[in-house]
Amino acid sequence: MKKALLLLVFGVLCVPFATFASEADLVVPDLRQSVFDGVGGMNGWNLLLYGIIIIALGLMFGMVQFNRIKKLPTHKSMAKVSNIIYETCKTYLLQQGKFLIILFLIIALPLVITFWH
């Protein structure tokens, strides 16, 4: 009984390796033919286009607000606190960047060794 169960589990786990399909075999649908009824019958192409426009408008709004706030006068003690927070975040991001580079190299090394030949 245990052998049959083990064989079944092993067989189920090995099935994906027996297929010979890749991402290149996926059929990408035409976005102009898909219609979304919940958004007033809009097709996928227009939905993505309007989404990009809204994102661009939000980005412009954020930049305008950032420049307005940047021009405001600040108290000396608040500027010091802000600088401490900025330096802490910058140090953290640099450490994370170093970690990600090392992680990338650790992952890339076996791939290069595997596909080099």
N, C-alpha and C positions, 0 to 999 in steps of 0.2 A: 504494500500500500504506500509506504513511504517512498519507494523507488519510483512508483508510477507518478506520484505527486511531484517529486523532484524532477522527473523527466518532463512532465507537463509544464512546470514553471520554467525550466531551462528552454524548452521549445518555444514558449510564448515570448521569452526574452530574446531569443535568437531570430524571430520572425523579421524584425526590422532590417537585420543585416542581409536578408535574402532578397530584399527589394532593390531595384536598380533605378530609382528615380532621384531627381535632384530639384533644386529650386528653379533651374532653367526650364524644367518641364511644366511649371505652373502657368496656367493661362490667366493673364491679367485682363479683367473685364474693361470694356470701354466705359469711361465715366460719363460720357454724354448720353449713353443709353439707359443708365440706371436712374430711376426716379424715386424720390423720397416724398411720400405722401404727407408725412408729419410736418414737413417744412413748406407746405403749399405746392407740392408737386414739382419741386425744384430738382434739376438733375445734379449728379455728383460733381460735374465740372464746375458749375456755377456755385455750388455750395462751398467747394474748396476755394474758389476765387474770392467770394465774399468773405470767407474766413480770413484769407490773407490780407484783404483790405482792412478788416477790423483790427487785425493784429498790427498792421502798419500804423493805423490811426492811434491805437493805444501806445505804440512805441513813441510816436511824435508827441502825444500828450505827456507821457512820462518824461521825455527829454525837456519839454517846456517847463514842467513843474520842477524838475531837478535844477535847471538853470535859475529859476526864480528863487528857490530855496537857497541855492548856493550864494546868491548875491545878498542875502539877509545878514545883518550884523549878528555876531555871536558873542556871548560872554566868554571871558578868558578861561574860566574853570570848565565850562562846557566844551570849549575847543580842546582842552587838555584831555578830557574824558573821551571825546570823539577820536582824538589821535591815538589814545591807548587802545581803543576798540579796533581802530583801523590797523594798527601795527600787529595786534593779536590775530586778527583775521588774515592778514598778509602772511604772517609766519605759519599759521595753520595751513593755508592754501599751498605755500611752498613745500611744506612737509608732505602734504597729500600728493602734490605733483611728483615729488621724489619717489614716494611709495608706488604711485601708479606707473612710473617709468620702470622701476625695478620689477613690478608685477608683470608688466608688458614683456620685459626681457625674459622673465622666467617662463612665461607662456610661449613666447616666440621661439625660444631655443629648441624645445622638442619638435615644434612644427618645422623649423628649418632643417633640423636633423632628419625628420621623417620624409620631407618632400625634396630634399637635396638630391637624392639619388634618382 
